Amino acid sequence: MATVGAPSAAPPAVSQSASRAFLAILGRDLFVTGRELPAFLAQVVVQPFFLVFVFGRLLADLGFAAPGYADLLLPGVIALTVVLTALQGTALPLVIEFSFTKEIEDRLLAPLPVAMVAVEKMVFAAMRALVAGAVMFPVGWLVLGHVSLRTDRLYLLVLFGVLGALAGAGMGLTLGTLVQPNRINIIFTLVLTPLLFTGCSQYPWPSLDRVPWFKILTLANPLTYVSEGLRSAMVPQVHHMPTAVAAGLLAVSVVVFALTGMRGFMRRAID
């Protein structure tokens, strides 16, 4: 009987060991980020700050932007900050760790399934992205003098923030594992620029009715769903994509990019 019972005790022990290793690696990454917090915040906030200042404040003061444009711009800029921070926070470290420093080998030696190492990368990048997105609220208040925030829709703010961070992390995991290190700069240029301008961060998706081909093109960008979701949470009076549609398609994007990225990670890790 003792022999029969022995195998059943092994999986919980392995699972507990893997959980401790996962939390240890995540805690180490968070500790390092905490020590470099000023540099991290400066890196992720500078571009969104100037977007809000120029398009939301300066152009409005000069009369080139319609009144109220800042209210629909800020949710898009927050969405852009969350997605790009998660994407870059996953892709760039992976390229470095797989090609130059080989630091990834230390993580793969931990008592942790290989797939969970990829999951930790995504979770860590998503947490950094959520911090960056949260910082944009006081930045928006300082620049614009106000922030439109509906307390009865905070759950939508959290939902689309988390999904957007995970989508960005999944995209970063995909890029970081599928692209060759010597081509990462070219790929970033080819990916980030279209991502920035086709993600509806500067304009609501329904306003593209006059340009139907571009309206359809934006649907291929997960940032579109994050931008529209945050608008439905912060400025629901603005015409936006149906919230349920945005949430559903964004969830699909998370699954697709996460699975694609994990598959690429497994292949690179085994090779």
RARARA-V766482 format. One record per residue. RES is the residue in three letters. OMEGA is omega in whole degrees, 0 to 359 (999 if undefined). D_FIRST is the distance of its C-alpha to the first C-alpha in Angstrom with 1 decimal. Layout:
res=RES omega=OMEGA d_first=D_FIRST
res=RES omega=OMEGA d_first=D_FIRST
//
This chain:
res=MET omega=180 d_first=0.0
res=ALA omega=181 d_first=3.8
res=THR omega=180 d_first=5.3
res=VAL omega=184 d_first=5.1
res=GLY omega=185 d_first=6.2
res=ALA omega=181 d_first=8.7
res=PRO omega=183 d_first=11.2
res=SER omega=180 d_first=11.7
res=ALA omega=184 d_first=13.0
res=ALA omega=183 d_first=15.4
res=PRO omega=178 d_first=17.9
res=PRO omega=180 d_first=18.9
res=ALA omega=179 d_first=19.6
res=VAL omega=180 d_first=21.6
res=SER omega=179 d_first=23.4
res=GLN omega=178 d_first=24.3
res=SER omega=179 d_first=25.7
res=ALA omega=179 d_first=27.6
res=SER omega=179 d_first=29.1
res=ARG omega=180 d_first=30.3
res=ALA omega=179 d_first=31.8
res=PHE omega=182 d_first=33.5
res=LEU omega=178 d_first=35.0
res=ALA omega=179 d_first=36.1
res=ILE omega=179 d_first=38.0
res=LEU omega=179 d_first=39.5
res=GLY omega=178 d_first=40.5
res=ARG omega=180 d_first=42.1
res=ASP omega=179 d_first=44.1
res=LEU omega=179 d_first=45.2
res=PHE omega=179 d_first=46.3
res=VAL omega=178 d_first=48.4
res=THR omega=178 d_first=50.0
res=GLY omega=179 d_first=50.8
res=ARG omega=181 d_first=52.6
res=GLU omega=187 d_first=54.6
res=LEU omega=179 d_first=55.1
res=PRO omega=179 d_first=59.0
res=ALA omega=179 d_first=59.0
res=PHE omega=182 d_first=56.4
res=LEU omega=178 d_first=58.3
res=ALA omega=182 d_first=61.6
res=GLN omega=187 d_first=60.1
res=VAL omega=187 d_first=58.8
res=VAL omega=187 d_first=61.6
res=VAL omega=182 d_first=64.8
res=GLN omega=177 d_first=65.0
res=PRO omega=179 d_first=64.1
res=PHE omega=182 d_first=66.5
res=PHE omega=174 d_first=69.4
res=LEU omega=180 d_first=68.5
res=VAL omega=183 d_first=68.6
res=PHE omega=184 d_first=71.8
res=VAL omega=186 d_first=73.7
res=PHE omega=183 d_first=72.8
res=GLY omega=184 d_first=72.1
res=ARG omega=187 d_first=74.7
res=LEU omega=181 d_first=77.4
res=LEU omega=177 d_first=78.1
res=ALA omega=179 d_first=78.2
res=ASP omega=180 d_first=80.6
res=LEU omega=178 d_first=82.8
res=GLY omega=181 d_first=82.8
res=PHE omega=178 d_first=81.0
res=ALA omega=182 d_first=77.9
res=ALA omega=175 d_first=77.9
res=PRO omega=181 d_first=77.2
res=GLY omega=180 d_first=73.6
res=TYR omega=180 d_first=72.4
res=ALA omega=181 d_first=70.6
res=ASP omega=178 d_first=68.4
res=LEU omega=178 d_first=67.0
res=LEU omega=186 d_first=67.0
res=LEU omega=177 d_first=64.8
res=PRO omega=178 d_first=61.6
res=GLY omega=179 d_first=62.0
res=VAL omega=177 d_first=62.4
res=ILE omega=178 d_first=59.3
res=ALA omega=179 d_first=57.4
res=LEU omega=180 d_first=58.8
res=THR omega=182 d_first=57.8
res=VAL omega=184 d_first=54.2
res=VAL omega=183 d_first=53.7
res=LEU omega=178 d_first=55.6
res=THR omega=179 d_first=53.9
res=ALA omega=181 d_first=50.4
res=LEU omega=182 d_first=51.6
res=GLN omega=181 d_first=53.2
res=GLY omega=176 d_first=50.5
res=THR omega=188 d_first=48.0
res=ALA omega=186 d_first=50.1
res=LEU omega=177 d_first=52.1
res=PRO omega=180 d_first=49.3
res=LEU omega=179 d_first=47.3
res=VAL omega=180 d_first=50.3
res=ILE omega=185 d_first=50.9
res=GLU omega=180 d_first=47.3
res=PHE omega=189 d_first=46.7
res=SER omega=189 d_first=50.1
res=PHE omega=186 d_first=51.6
res=THR omega=184 d_first=49.5
res=LYS omega=180 d_first=46.1
res=GLU omega=181 d_first=44.6
res=ILE omega=181 d_first=42.1
res=GLU omega=178 d_first=40.3
res=ASP omega=179 d_first=39.3
res=ARG omega=181 d_first=37.8
res=LEU omega=178 d_first=36.0
res=LEU omega=179 d_first=34.4
res=ALA omega=178 d_first=32.8
res=PRO omega=188 d_first=29.0
res=LEU omega=175 d_first=30.0
res=PRO omega=183 d_first=30.1
res=VAL omega=180 d_first=33.6
res=ALA omega=181 d_first=34.3
res=MET omega=174 d_first=33.7
res=VAL omega=177 d_first=36.4
res=ALA omega=179 d_first=38.8
res=VAL omega=179 d_first=37.8
res=GLU omega=177 d_first=38.5
res=LYS omega=180 d_first=41.9
res=MET omega=181 d_first=42.7
res=VAL omega=180 d_first=41.6
res=PHE omega=179 d_first=43.6
res=ALA omega=179 d_first=46.7
res=ALA omega=179 d_first=46.5
res=MET omega=176 d_first=46.4
res=ARG omega=181 d_first=49.5
res=ALA omega=179 d_first=51.2
res=LEU omega=176 d_first=50.7
res=VAL omega=179 d_first=52.3
res=ALA omega=178 d_first=55.2
res=GLY omega=179 d_first=55.7
res=ALA omega=180 d_first=55.7
res=VAL omega=181 d_first=58.3
res=MET omega=179 d_first=60.6
res=PHE omega=175 d_first=61.1
res=PRO omega=176 d_first=63.1
res=VAL omega=178 d_first=64.7
res=GLY omega=179 d_first=65.9
res=TRP omega=180 d_first=67.2
res=LEU omega=183 d_first=69.1
res=VAL omega=187 d_first=70.7
res=LEU omega=181 d_first=71.3
res=GLY omega=178 d_first=71.8
res=HIS omega=175 d_first=69.3
res=VAL omega=178 d_first=66.0
res=SER omega=183 d_first=65.4
res=LEU omega=181 d_first=62.1
res=ARG omega=181 d_first=61.0
res=THR omega=180 d_first=58.6
res=ASP omega=180 d_first=57.7
res=ARG omega=179 d_first=56.4
res=LEU omega=180 d_first=54.4
res=TYR omega=176 d_first=51.2
res=LEU omega=178 d_first=52.9
res=LEU omega=179 d_first=53.9
res=VAL omega=182 d_first=50.3
res=LEU omega=183 d_first=48.9
res=PHE omega=175 d_first=51.4
res=GLY omega=180 d_first=51.2
res=VAL omega=180 d_first=47.4
res=LEU omega=178 d_first=47.6
res=GLY omega=178 d_first=50.6
res=ALA omega=179 d_first=48.9
res=LEU omega=177 d_first=45.8
res=ALA omega=178 d_first=48.2
res=GLY omega=179 d_first=50.2
res=ALA omega=177 d_first=47.1
res=GLY omega=176 d_first=45.9
res=MET omega=178 d_first=49.4
res=GLY omega=177 d_first=49.4
res=LEU omega=179 d_first=46.0
res=THR omega=180 d_first=47.4
res=LEU omega=184 d_first=50.6
res=GLY omega=182 d_first=49.1
res=THR omega=183 d_first=46.8
res=LEU omega=184 d_first=49.0
res=VAL omega=177 d_first=52.4
res=GLN omega=184 d_first=53.4
res=PRO omega=183 d_first=54.3
res=ASN omega=180 d_first=57.9
res=ARG omega=186 d_first=58.4
res=ILE omega=179 d_first=56.8
res=ASN omega=179 d_first=60.2
res=ILE omega=181 d_first=61.7
res=ILE omega=179 d_first=58.8
res=PHE omega=178 d_first=58.9
res=THR omega=182 d_first=62.6
res=LEU omega=183 d_first=62.2
res=VAL omega=188 d_first=59.3
res=LEU omega=181 d_first=60.2
res=THR omega=175 d_first=63.8
res=PRO omega=179 d_first=63.1
res=LEU omega=182 d_first=60.2
res=LEU omega=189 d_first=62.5
res=PHE omega=177 d_first=65.3
res=THR omega=183 d_first=63.4
res=GLY omega=179 d_first=61.0
res=CYS omega=179 d_first=63.4
res=SER omega=180 d_first=63.3
res=GLN omega=184 d_first=67.1
res=TYR omega=178 d_first=67.7
res=PRO omega=181 d_first=66.0
res=TRP omega=181 d_first=64.7
res=PRO omega=181 d_first=66.8
res=SER omega=182 d_first=70.0
res=LEU omega=181 d_first=69.5
res=ASP omega=181 d_first=70.8
res=ARG omega=179 d_first=74.0
res=VAL omega=189 d_first=72.1
res=PRO omega=181 d_first=69.6
res=TRP omega=179 d_first=68.5
res=PHE omega=178 d_first=67.6
res=LYS omega=178 d_first=65.9
res=ILE omega=180 d_first=63.6
res=LEU omega=182 d_first=63.0
res=THR omega=181 d_first=61.8
res=LEU omega=178 d_first=58.9
res=ALA omega=183 d_first=57.3
res=ASN omega=179 d_first=57.0
res=PRO omega=179 d_first=54.1
res=LEU omega=178 d_first=56.5
res=THR omega=183 d_first=58.6
res=TYR omega=177 d_first=55.8
res=VAL omega=180 d_first=55.2
res=SER omega=181 d_first=59.0
res=GLU omega=178 d_first=59.4
res=GLY omega=179 d_first=56.4
res=LEU omega=175 d_first=57.7
res=ARG omega=179 d_first=61.1
res=SER omega=179 d_first=59.8
res=ALA omega=188 d_first=58.2
res=MET omega=181 d_first=61.2
res=VAL omega=184 d_first=64.3
res=PRO omega=179 d_first=63.4
res=GLN omega=177 d_first=67.1
res=VAL omega=180 d_first=67.5
res=HIS omega=184 d_first=67.0
res=HIS omega=177 d_first=63.6
res=MET omega=177 d_first=60.9
res=PRO omega=187 d_first=59.0
res=THR omega=181 d_first=56.2
res=ALA omega=178 d_first=53.5
res=VAL omega=180 d_first=54.5
res=ALA omega=180 d_first=54.5
res=ALA omega=181 d_first=51.1
res=GLY omega=181 d_first=49.6
res=LEU omega=177 d_first=51.2
res=LEU omega=177 d_first=50.3
res=ALA omega=176 d_first=46.6
res=VAL omega=178 d_first=46.8
res=SER omega=179 d_first=48.4
res=VAL omega=182 d_first=45.6
res=VAL omega=183 d_first=42.9
res=VAL omega=183 d_first=45.1
res=PHE omega=178 d_first=46.0
res=ALA omega=180 d_first=42.6
res=LEU omega=179 d_first=40.9
res=THR omega=180 d_first=43.8
res=GLY omega=180 d_first=43.7
res=MET omega=176 d_first=40.0
res=ARG omega=177 d_first=40.3
res=GLY omega=179 d_first=43.2
res=PHE omega=180 d_first=41.3
res=MET omega=181 d_first=38.3
res=ARG omega=180 d_first=40.8
res=ARG omega=181 d_first=42.7
res=ALA omega=180 d_first=39.7
res=ILE omega=178 d_first=38.2
res=ASP omega=999 d_first=41.7
//
